[in-house]
Amino acid sequence: MDQKNLILAIALSIGILLTFNLLIKPTPTVQTAQAPQSLPALPATPASPAGGQSVTTTPGDATAAAAQRGPAPRIPVQGPRVQGSLNLRGAMLDTLELSGYRETLEPNSPLVQLFAPRESAAGYFAQWGWSAAGGGTRVPDGNTEWAASAPRLAPDSPVTLTWDNGQGQVFSIALTLDDRYMVSVTQSVRNTGAETVSVLPWARIRREHTPVLAGFYILHEGFVGVLDGRLQEWSYSSAKSEAAKRPGSAAFELTSSAGGWAGITDKYWLAALIPSRETPMRTAFRHVSEGGVDRWQADLAAASPQDVAAGSTTTIATRLFAGAKEVATLDLYERTLGITDFDKAVDFGWFYFLTKPFFYAIDFLFDLFGNFGVAILVFTLGIKILFFPLQNKAYHSMAKMKILGPKMTEIRERNTEDPRKAQAEMMALYKTEKVNPVSGCLPILIQIPVFFALYKVLFVTIEMRQAPFVGWIRDLSAPDPTNLFNLFGLLPFDPMQYSSFLHLPAWALIMGITMFVQQKLNPQPTDPIQAKLFTYMPILFTFMLASMPAGLVIYWSWNNLLSIAQQAYITRQERAERQAVRKNLALAKKV
């Protein structure tokens, strides 16, 4: 029975890790689509009012008209964390770079570009506008050129865009940039005409291509939001499939209560719209196929058209987040602006209750030591201390099992024809000696959720992106770049070009060696099948962890070293106790 339980526990551990290894392998990535040379006009509204009747108007080909008028007028956007420009033709924020982040580790690498003009291959932008909800009211469209009240948009320089439709209505968009990644927007319509007009204000985030995806099953990329208190996640493929079921409709649409948000997420970057807490808003995720190119849109619109009486003004407020998914920044906005679960823009996953506390702990240790690698080592030591009583009990039990080995063998040999009797005697022996036969597997099983949660922290949090450790580890979130198969860089070729299995980095080898040493300190199984299983486990785990983030392999190696030290201490303690017992028995016999 003890052998079956042991094998089951080990098989379960290996099965979980094999499944995990399968899940983290990247799926085929979607290549960036090139924008067509002639772009169709943007629709005048992204949503329908609550009543369901479309209020979309169809302007002329804005792109062709704009081309005839030359380059669109722009004003710069300058903040401590972002830089770009606001396109005054169409009221679009369509150029935005993140000042604190570069594409690669190279110091001269280009800054990460979040937004890009619509006509570029990576077209991605935010836009604000109105649709006419009946009557002949002229509303701005993608060809409208707005007048700006200031020469730039910056934290100390808000900008108001205005446009007069010539019919007695003046449209305005007031934008304020904070010192991070948030733009506060107020859309207003002032009616100086003689009659009431009805308009529908909206805001949208538009992606004119499908980006190259990181392509991991455990990472969400695509539409994301928290609406009515529930996290909504739609991958590009699922949104496209859902939209195909209902041509002309959104893949997802909901009139949400206050406090939510919706947008498009990449691994580390987010563009999200946050509606006003005072006005009910309709949120939608949309897929549009134009010219053979997939386009994606997350939008907000007032739940119903707004009537603007003669001599009055109507306003609606929204916010745009466009930047890096820094946990502290998202938490700050959630706390100060009342944005519900804004931290869930970071894909902490099913182990959220572990993953986020782990991140806080490691980030705190980083503040103390200035190195995320050192923070992981100290964090691992803390986890080891936390589980010390349970692991200590397990190691003591394993040591006793080693002592009981001869007695267990004797029971099996004495009852070869009566397995039930052998099992009963074994259980009685365990009870008498206070030994749990499967407790030795607890240290491995305990590590599984910790392993998953720490992997998430390393993989999805931008704070770990390009974070160095020491030596050749320049990015803890990426695999160890060294490789045994080219003698750690001495041979001038990349074995990975032949097979993904030909990657055996230094830290994975260190992990395998420490795991092997740790197993040698454990009681060796008498069953030959178990013995072989234990022999191959370090090799299996070495190759499994070879392609995982270096920080995770460092954690596992360091954890093994701490376990070795703990087991060595307990073994010496058990040996001393046995020697003391034998000495006392010898003295008793003399007496």
C-alpha positions as CSV (number, residue, x, y, z in Angstrom):
1,M,0.0,0.0,0.0
2,D,2.8,2.4,0.9
3,Q,4.5,1.8,-2.5
4,K,1.3,2.4,-4.4
5,N,0.7,5.7,-2.5
6,L,4.2,6.8,-3.0
7,I,4.1,6.0,-6.7
8,L,0.7,7.7,-7.0
9,A,2.0,10.9,-5.3
10,I,5.1,11.0,-7.5
11,A,3.2,10.3,-10.6
12,L,0.7,13.1,-9.7
13,S,3.5,15.6,-9.2
14,I,5.1,14.7,-12.5
15,G,1.8,14.7,-14.3
16,I,1.0,18.2,-13.0
17,L,4.4,19.5,-14.1
18,L,4.1,17.8,-17.5
19,T,0.7,19.4,-18.0
20,F,2.1,22.7,-17.0
21,N,5.0,22.4,-19.4
22,L,2.6,21.6,-22.2
23,L,0.5,24.7,-21.3
24,I,3.4,27.1,-21.3
25,K,4.5,26.1,-24.7
26,P,3.6,28.9,-27.2
27,T,0.8,28.4,-29.6
28,P,1.3,29.4,-33.2
29,T,1.6,33.2,-33.3
30,V,-0.5,35.4,-35.5
31,Q,1.6,37.5,-37.8
32,T,1.1,41.2,-38.0
33,A,-1.1,42.1,-41.0
34,Q,-0.1,44.8,-43.3
35,A,-2.6,47.6,-43.5
36,P,-4.1,48.1,-47.0
37,Q,-3.0,51.1,-49.0
38,S,-6.5,52.4,-49.1
39,L,-8.3,52.5,-45.8
40,P,-12.0,52.5,-45.6
41,A,-13.7,55.3,-43.5
42,L,-14.2,54.6,-39.8
43,P,-17.8,54.3,-38.8
44,A,-19.3,57.3,-37.1
45,T,-20.3,55.4,-33.9
46,P,-19.2,52.1,-32.3
47,A,-22.4,51.2,-30.6
48,S,-26.2,51.2,-30.8
49,P,-28.4,52.9,-28.2
50,A,-30.3,51.0,-25.6
51,G,-33.3,50.6,-27.9
52,G,-31.2,48.7,-30.3
53,Q,-31.8,50.9,-33.4
54,S,-28.5,51.7,-35.2
55,V,-27.5,55.3,-35.2
56,T,-24.5,54.8,-37.4
57,T,-23.9,57.4,-40.1
58,T,-21.7,56.7,-43.1
59,P,-19.3,59.6,-44.0
60,G,-17.5,59.7,-47.2
61,D,-14.1,58.2,-47.7
62,A,-12.3,60.2,-45.1
63,T,-8.9,58.8,-45.9
64,A,-9.0,59.8,-49.5
65,A,-10.2,63.3,-48.6
66,A,-7.5,63.6,-45.9
67,A,-4.8,62.6,-48.4
68,Q,-5.9,65.4,-50.8
69,R,-5.5,67.9,-47.9
70,G,-2.1,66.8,-47.0
71,P,-0.7,65.6,-43.6
72,A,-3.0,65.9,-40.6
73,P,-2.3,68.6,-38.1
74,R,-0.9,67.3,-34.8
75,I,0.1,68.5,-31.4
76,P,2.7,66.7,-29.2
77,V,1.8,64.7,-26.2
78,Q,4.5,65.0,-23.5
79,G,4.4,63.3,-20.1
80,P,6.9,61.8,-17.7
81,R,6.0,58.3,-18.8
82,V,4.7,58.8,-22.3
83,Q,5.4,60.7,-25.5
84,G,3.6,61.0,-28.8
85,S,1.1,63.1,-30.6
86,L,-2.6,63.9,-30.9
87,N,-4.0,63.8,-34.4
88,L,-6.4,66.8,-34.8
89,R,-7.9,65.2,-37.9
90,G,-10.5,62.8,-36.4
91,A,-9.6,63.6,-32.7
92,M,-7.3,60.5,-32.3
93,L,-4.5,59.8,-30.0
94,D,-2.6,57.7,-32.5
95,T,1.1,58.0,-31.6
96,L,2.3,57.0,-28.2
97,E,5.6,55.6,-26.9
98,L,6.4,54.5,-23.4
99,S,9.4,56.4,-22.1
100,G,10.5,53.9,-19.5
101,Y,10.5,50.8,-21.7
102,R,12.6,49.6,-24.6
103,E,12.0,46.8,-27.0
104,T,15.1,44.8,-26.0
105,L,17.9,44.9,-23.5
106,E,20.1,46.9,-25.7
107,P,20.5,50.5,-24.4
108,N,19.8,52.0,-27.8
109,S,16.8,49.8,-28.5
110,P,13.7,51.7,-29.6
111,L,11.1,52.7,-27.0
112,V,8.1,50.5,-26.8
113,Q,5.4,51.9,-29.2
114,L,1.9,51.4,-27.9
115,F,-0.2,53.5,-30.4
116,A,0.6,54.0,-34.1
117,P,-1.2,55.9,-36.9
118,R,-4.0,54.1,-38.6
119,E,-2.3,54.0,-41.9
120,S,0.7,52.2,-40.6
121,A,1.1,48.4,-40.4
122,A,0.7,48.6,-36.6
123,G,-2.3,51.0,-36.6
124,Y,-3.6,51.3,-33.0
125,F,-5.3,54.3,-31.5
126,A,-7.9,55.9,-29.3
127,Q,-10.6,58.1,-30.6
128,W,-13.6,60.2,-29.3
129,G,-16.7,61.3,-31.2
130,W,-20.5,61.5,-31.6
131,S,-23.2,60.0,-33.7
132,A,-26.4,61.8,-34.7
133,A,-29.3,60.1,-33.1
134,G,-32.0,61.4,-35.5
135,G,-32.6,64.5,-37.5
136,G,-30.0,66.2,-39.7
137,T,-27.5,67.2,-37.1
138,R,-24.0,67.3,-38.4
139,V,-21.5,65.4,-36.2
140,P,-17.7,65.2,-36.4
141,D,-16.3,62.3,-38.4
142,G,-12.9,60.9,-39.2
143,N,-12.2,63.8,-41.6
144,T,-13.0,66.6,-39.1
145,E,-10.2,68.9,-38.2
146,W,-10.4,70.1,-34.7
147,A,-9.0,73.3,-33.2
148,A,-6.7,72.9,-30.2
149,S,-6.6,75.3,-27.3
150,A,-3.0,74.7,-26.5
151,P,0.2,73.7,-28.4
152,R,0.7,70.5,-26.5
153,L,-0.9,68.0,-24.2
154,A,1.0,67.5,-21.0
155,P,0.3,67.3,-17.2
156,D,0.7,71.1,-16.9
157,S,-1.0,71.8,-20.3
158,P,-4.5,70.4,-20.8
159,V,-6.0,70.7,-24.3
160,T,-9.5,71.3,-25.4
161,L,-10.5,70.4,-29.0
162,T,-13.4,72.3,-30.5
163,W,-15.4,72.1,-33.7
164,D,-18.4,74.1,-34.8
165,N,-20.8,72.2,-37.1
166,G,-22.2,75.5,-38.6
167,Q,-25.8,74.5,-37.4
168,G,-25.6,76.0,-33.9
169,Q,-23.8,73.2,-32.2
170,V,-20.2,73.4,-30.9
171,F,-18.6,70.1,-30.0
172,S,-15.6,70.0,-27.7
173,I,-13.2,67.3,-26.2
174,A,-11.2,68.4,-23.1
175,L,-8.2,66.2,-22.4
176,T,-6.0,66.2,-19.3
177,L,-2.9,64.0,-19.0
178,D,-1.6,62.9,-15.6
179,D,2.0,62.1,-14.7
180,R,1.6,58.4,-15.6
181,Y,-0.7,56.8,-18.2
182,M,-4.2,58.2,-17.7
183,V,-6.0,60.7,-19.9
184,S,-9.2,62.2,-18.5
185,V,-11.6,63.2,-21.2
186,T,-14.8,65.3,-21.1
187,Q,-16.9,65.4,-24.3
188,S,-19.4,68.3,-24.5
189,V,-22.0,69.6,-26.9
190,R,-23.2,73.2,-26.6
191,N,-26.4,73.9,-28.5
192,T,-26.8,77.5,-29.5
193,G,-29.5,76.6,-32.0
194,A,-33.3,77.0,-31.7
195,E,-34.2,73.3,-31.5
196,T,-33.3,70.3,-29.4
197,V,-30.7,68.0,-31.0
198,S,-30.0,64.4,-30.1
199,V,-26.5,62.9,-30.2
200,L,-24.7,59.8,-28.9
201,P,-21.2,60.4,-27.5
202,W,-18.7,57.6,-27.7
203,A,-15.1,56.6,-27.3
204,R,-13.2,53.7,-28.8
205,I,-9.9,51.9,-28.9
206,R,-9.2,50.6,-32.4
207,R,-6.6,48.1,-33.6
208,E,-6.2,47.9,-37.3
209,H,-4.3,44.6,-37.3
210,T,-3.9,41.4,-35.3
211,P,-0.6,41.8,-33.3
212,V,2.1,39.1,-33.1
213,L,1.0,37.2,-30.0
214,A,3.2,35.9,-27.2
215,G,1.2,32.7,-27.8
216,F,1.0,31.0,-24.4
217,Y,-2.1,29.2,-23.3
218,I,-1.7,30.6,-19.8
219,L,-1.5,34.2,-21.0
220,H,-4.5,36.2,-22.1
221,E,-4.1,38.6,-25.0
222,G,-7.0,40.4,-26.6
223,F,-10.2,42.0,-25.2
224,V,-10.3,42.4,-21.5
225,G,-12.4,44.3,-19.0
226,V,-14.3,44.2,-15.7
227,L,-18.0,44.9,-16.3
228,D,-20.7,44.7,-13.7
229,G,-18.1,43.3,-11.3
230,R,-17.1,40.4,-13.6
231,L,-13.8,39.9,-15.4
232,Q,-14.4,39.5,-19.2
233,E,-11.7,38.1,-21.3
234,W,-12.0,37.4,-25.1
235,S,-9.1,36.3,-27.1
236,Y,-8.9,37.5,-30.7
237,S,-9.9,34.1,-32.1
238,S,-12.9,33.7,-29.7
239,A,-14.1,37.3,-30.5
240,K,-13.9,36.6,-34.2
241,S,-15.8,33.4,-33.9
242,E,-18.5,35.0,-31.8
243,A,-18.9,38.0,-34.1
244,A,-19.2,35.6,-37.1
245,K,-22.3,34.0,-35.5
246,R,-24.0,37.4,-35.5
247,P,-22.9,39.4,-38.6
248,G,-23.1,43.2,-37.9
249,S,-23.2,42.7,-34.2
250,A,-20.5,42.9,-31.5
251,A,-18.9,39.8,-30.1
252,F,-19.7,41.1,-26.7
253,E,-22.0,43.9,-25.6
254,L,-23.2,45.0,-22.2
255,T,-24.7,48.1,-20.5
256,S,-22.5,48.2,-17.4
257,S,-22.8,49.8,-14.0
258,A,-20.3,52.3,-12.5
259,G,-16.7,51.4,-11.8
260,G,-15.9,49.1,-14.7
261,W,-13.4,49.3,-17.6
262,A,-12.8,47.7,-20.9
263,G,-10.0,47.6,-23.5
264,I,-7.3,45.6,-25.3
265,T,-4.4,44.0,-23.6
266,D,-1.0,42.7,-24.6
267,K,1.3,40.8,-22.3
268,Y,2.7,43.9,-20.7
269,W,0.7,46.8,-22.2
270,L,-2.9,47.9,-21.9
271,A,-5.2,50.4,-23.6
272,A,-8.5,50.7,-21.7
273,L,-11.5,53.0,-21.5
274,I,-13.0,53.8,-18.1
275,P,-16.6,55.1,-18.2
276,S,-18.0,57.8,-16.0
277,R,-19.5,56.6,-12.7
278,E,-22.5,58.9,-13.2
279,T,-23.6,57.9,-16.7
280,P,-24.7,54.3,-17.8
281,M,-22.5,53.2,-20.7
282,R,-22.8,50.5,-23.3
283,T,-19.5,48.6,-23.8
284,A,-18.7,46.4,-26.8
285,F,-15.9,44.3,-28.1
286,R,-16.0,44.1,-31.9
287,H,-14.3,42.3,-34.8
288,V,-14.5,43.8,-38.3
289,S,-13.0,42.3,-41.4
290,E,-12.1,44.9,-44.0
291,G,-10.1,44.3,-47.1
292,G,-9.1,40.9,-45.8
293,V,-7.6,42.4,-42.6
294,D,-9.0,41.7,-39.2
295,R,-9.6,44.8,-37.1
296,W,-10.5,45.0,-33.4
297,Q,-12.4,47.6,-31.4
298,A,-13.3,48.1,-27.8
299,D,-15.8,50.9,-27.4
300,L,-18.0,52.8,-25.0
301,A,-21.1,54.8,-25.8
302,A,-23.8,56.4,-23.8
303,A,-26.5,53.8,-23.1
304,S,-29.0,56.1,-24.8
305,P,-28.9,59.3,-27.0
306,Q,-28.5,62.6,-25.2
307,D,-31.0,65.4,-25.9
308,V,-29.4,68.8,-25.9
309,A,-32.0,71.5,-25.5
310,A,-31.6,74.9,-27.1
311,G,-29.3,77.1,-25.1
312,S,-27.9,74.1,-23.0
313,T,-24.8,72.0,-22.8
314,T,-24.5,68.3,-22.2
315,T,-21.3,66.5,-21.2
316,I,-20.0,63.0,-20.6
317,A,-16.7,62.1,-18.9
318,T,-14.5,59.0,-19.6
319,R,-10.9,58.1,-19.1
320,L,-8.3,56.4,-21.2
321,F,-5.5,54.3,-19.7
322,A,-2.7,53.7,-22.2
323,G,0.5,52.3,-20.8
324,A,2.4,49.6,-19.0
325,K,0.6,47.2,-16.6
326,E,2.6,48.2,-13.6
327,V,0.9,46.7,-10.5
328,A,1.5,49.7,-8.3
329,T,0.1,52.0,-10.9
330,L,-3.0,49.9,-11.5
331,D,-3.5,49.6,-7.7
332,L,-3.2,53.4,-7.4
333,Y,-5.8,54.1,-10.0
334,E,-8.1,51.4,-8.6
335,R,-7.8,53.0,-5.1
336,T,-8.0,56.7,-6.1
337,L,-10.4,56.6,-9.0
338,G,-12.6,53.7,-7.9
339,I,-11.8,51.5,-11.0
340,T,-13.1,48.1,-10.1
341,D,-10.5,45.3,-10.1
342,F,-8.2,47.3,-12.3
343,D,-5.3,45.1,-11.2
344,K,-6.9,42.2,-13.0
345,A,-5.5,43.7,-16.2
346,V,-2.5,41.8,-15.2
347,D,-3.2,38.1,-15.9
348,F,-2.5,36.7,-12.4
349,G,-4.6,33.7,-13.3
350,W,-6.4,31.1,-11.1
351,F,-3.9,31.4,-8.4
352,Y,-4.6,35.1,-7.9
353,F,-4.9,34.6,-4.2
354,L,-1.2,33.4,-4.2
355,T,0.2,35.2,-7.2
356,K,-0.5,38.8,-6.2
357,P,0.7,38.3,-2.6
358,F,3.9,36.7,-4.0
359,F,4.4,39.7,-6.2
360,Y,4.0,42.1,-3.3
361,A,6.5,40.1,-1.3
362,I,9.1,39.9,-4.0
363,D,8.6,43.6,-5.0
364,F,9.1,44.6,-1.3
365,L,12.3,42.5,-1.1
366,F,13.4,44.1,-4.4
367,D,13.1,47.5,-2.7
368,L,15.3,46.3,0.1
369,F,18.0,44.6,-2.0
370,G,17.8,46.3,-5.4
371,N,17.9,43.0,-7.3
372,F,14.9,40.8,-8.2
373,G,17.1,37.7,-8.3
374,V,18.2,38.3,-4.7
375,A,14.6,39.0,-3.8
376,I,13.6,35.6,-5.2
377,L,16.3,33.9,-3.1
378,V,15.2,35.7,0.1
379,F,11.5,35.0,-0.8
380,T,12.3,31.3,-1.2
381,L,14.0,31.2,2.1
382,G,10.9,32.8,3.7
383,I,8.7,30.2,2.1
384,K,11.0,27.5,3.4
385,I,10.8,28.9,6.9
386,L,7.0,29.1,6.6
387,F,6.7,25.4,5.7
388,F,9.5,24.3,7.9
389,P,7.3,22.5,10.5
390,L,5.5,20.5,7.9
391,Q,8.6,19.7,5.9
392,N,10.5,19.0,9.1
393,K,7.9,16.4,10.0
394,A,8.0,14.9,6.5
395,Y,11.8,14.6,6.6
396,H,11.7,13.0,10.1
397,S,9.1,10.6,8.8
398,M,11.3,9.8,5.8
399,A,14.3,9.1,8.1
400,K,12.2,6.7,10.2
401,M,11.0,5.0,7.0
402,K,14.7,4.4,6.2
403,I,15.2,2.8,9.6
404,L,12.0,0.6,9.2
405,G,13.2,-0.6,5.8
406,P,14.4,-4.0,7.0
407,K,11.2,-4.7,9.0
408,M,9.0,-3.7,6.1
409,T,11.0,-6.1,3.8
410,E,10.5,-8.9,6.4
411,I,6.8,-8.3,6.6
412,R,6.4,-8.5,2.8
413,E,8.5,-11.7,2.5
414,R,6.6,-13.3,5.4
415,N,3.2,-12.6,3.8
416,T,3.9,-13.0,0.1
417,E,0.7,-15.1,-0.3
418,D,-1.5,-13.0,1.9
419,P,-1.2,-9.3,0.7
420,R,-4.1,-8.2,3.0
421,K,-2.3,-9.5,6.1
422,A,0.9,-7.8,4.9
423,Q,-0.9,-4.6,4.5
424,A,-2.5,-4.9,7.9
425,E,0.9,-5.5,9.6
426,M,2.4,-2.6,7.7
427,M,-0.3,-0.2,8.8
428,A,0.1,-1.5,12.4
429,L,3.9,-0.9,12.1
430,Y,3.3,2.7,10.8
431,K,0.9,3.3,13.6
432,T,3.2,2.0,16.3
433,E,6.2,4.0,14.9
434,K,4.0,7.0,14.1
435,V,5.1,7.1,10.5
436,N,3.2,8.5,7.5
437,P,4.3,6.5,4.4
438,V,3.4,9.2,1.9
439,S,4.6,12.2,4.0
440,G,7.9,12.2,2.1
441,C,6.1,13.4,-1.0
442,L,4.6,16.4,0.8
443,P,7.6,18.7,0.1
444,I,7.2,18.1,-3.6
445,L,3.4,18.5,-3.6
446,I,3.6,21.7,-1.5
447,Q,5.9,23.2,-4.1
448,I,3.4,22.8,-7.0
449,P,1.0,25.7,-6.2
450,V,4.0,27.8,-5.2
451,F,5.7,26.9,-8.4
452,F,2.7,27.9,-10.5
453,A,2.1,31.2,-8.7
454,L,5.8,32.2,-8.9
455,Y,5.8,31.3,-12.6
456,K,2.9,33.7,-13.1
457,V,4.7,36.5,-11.3
458,L,7.8,36.0,-13.4
459,F,5.9,35.7,-16.7
460,V,3.2,38.3,-16.6
461,T,4.4,41.1,-14.4
462,I,6.2,43.9,-16.2
463,E,8.3,44.5,-13.1
464,M,10.1,41.3,-13.9
465,R,10.6,42.2,-17.6
466,Q,14.3,42.5,-18.4
467,A,15.2,42.3,-14.7
468,P,18.8,41.1,-14.3
469,F,20.3,38.8,-11.7
470,V,24.1,38.3,-11.8
471,G,26.4,37.0,-14.4
472,W,24.8,36.0,-17.7
473,I,21.2,36.2,-16.4
474,R,20.2,39.6,-17.8
475,D,16.4,38.9,-17.8
476,L,14.8,36.7,-15.1
477,S,11.6,36.5,-17.0
478,A,13.4,34.8,-20.0
479,P,15.0,31.4,-20.2
480,D,18.7,31.0,-19.3
481,P,20.5,31.8,-22.6
482,T,23.4,29.4,-22.0
483,N,23.4,26.0,-23.6
484,L,25.4,22.8,-22.8
485,F,25.1,21.7,-26.4
486,N,27.3,24.4,-27.7
487,L,29.6,24.3,-24.6
488,F,28.0,27.4,-23.2
489,G,28.9,29.6,-26.1
490,L,32.3,28.2,-26.9
491,L,31.1,26.6,-30.1
492,P,29.8,29.2,-32.7
493,F,26.4,27.8,-33.5
494,D,22.9,27.7,-32.0
495,P,21.7,24.1,-31.3
496,M,18.1,25.4,-31.0
497,Q,17.9,25.9,-34.7
498,Y,17.8,22.1,-35.0
499,S,15.5,21.3,-32.2
500,S,13.8,23.0,-29.2
501,F,15.0,20.1,-27.1
502,L,18.6,21.0,-27.7
503,H,18.5,23.6,-24.9
504,L,20.1,22.7,-21.6
505,P,21.2,25.8,-19.8
506,A,23.5,26.1,-16.8
507,W,20.9,26.9,-14.2
508,A,18.8,23.9,-15.3
509,L,21.8,21.7,-14.8
510,I,22.4,23.2,-11.4
511,M,18.7,22.4,-10.6
512,G,19.1,18.8,-11.8
513,I,22.3,18.2,-9.8
514,T,20.8,19.6,-6.6
515,M,17.6,17.5,-7.1
516,F,19.8,14.4,-7.5
517,V,21.7,15.2,-4.3
518,Q,18.5,15.8,-2.5
519,Q,17.1,12.4,-3.5
520,K,20.3,10.7,-2.4
521,L,19.6,12.0,1.1
522,N,16.2,10.4,1.1
523,P,15.6,6.7,2.0
524,Q,16.1,4.7,-1.2
525,P,13.1,2.7,-2.2
526,T,13.4,-1.1,-2.1
527,D,11.1,-1.6,-5.0
528,P,13.1,-1.5,-8.3
529,I,10.3,0.4,-10.2
530,Q,10.4,3.1,-7.6
531,A,14.1,3.2,-7.7
532,K,14.1,3.8,-11.4
533,L,11.5,6.4,-11.1
534,F,13.5,8.3,-8.6
535,T,16.6,8.0,-10.8
536,Y,15.0,9.5,-13.9
537,M,13.1,12.3,-12.1
538,P,16.1,14.7,-11.9
539,I,16.8,14.2,-15.6
540,L,13.1,14.7,-16.5
541,F,12.8,17.9,-14.5
542,T,16.1,19.3,-15.8
543,F,14.8,19.2,-19.4
544,M,11.3,20.3,-18.4
545,L,12.6,23.4,-16.6
546,A,15.2,24.2,-19.3
547,S,12.9,26.5,-21.3
548,M,11.2,28.1,-18.3
549,P,12.1,31.6,-17.0
550,A,15.5,31.7,-15.4
551,G,14.1,33.2,-12.2
552,L,11.9,30.1,-11.8
553,V,14.8,27.7,-12.2
554,I,16.9,29.7,-9.8
555,Y,14.0,29.5,-7.3
556,W,13.8,25.7,-7.7
557,S,17.6,25.2,-7.4
558,W,17.9,27.4,-4.3
559,N,14.9,25.6,-2.8
560,N,16.7,22.3,-3.4
561,L,19.9,23.6,-1.7
562,L,17.8,24.6,1.3
563,S,16.1,21.2,1.4
564,I,19.5,19.5,1.2
565,A,20.7,21.5,4.2
566,Q,17.5,20.8,6.1
567,Q,17.7,17.1,5.3
568,A,21.4,16.8,6.2
569,Y,20.6,18.4,9.5
570,I,17.7,16.1,10.3
571,T,19.8,13.0,9.2
572,R,22.5,14.0,11.6
573,Q,20.0,14.5,14.3
574,E,18.3,11.1,13.7
575,R,21.7,9.4,13.6
576,A,22.6,11.1,16.9
577,E,19.3,10.0,18.5
578,R,19.8,6.4,17.3
579,Q,23.4,6.4,18.7
580,A,22.0,7.7,22.0
581,V,19.4,5.0,22.1
582,R,21.9,2.2,21.4
583,K,24.2,3.7,24.0
584,N,21.5,3.7,26.6
585,L,20.5,0.1,25.7
586,A,24.1,-1.0,26.1
587,L,24.4,0.6,29.5
588,A,21.1,-1.0,30.5
589,K,22.4,-4.4,29.6
590,K,25.6,-3.9,31.6
591,V,23.5,-2.9,34.6
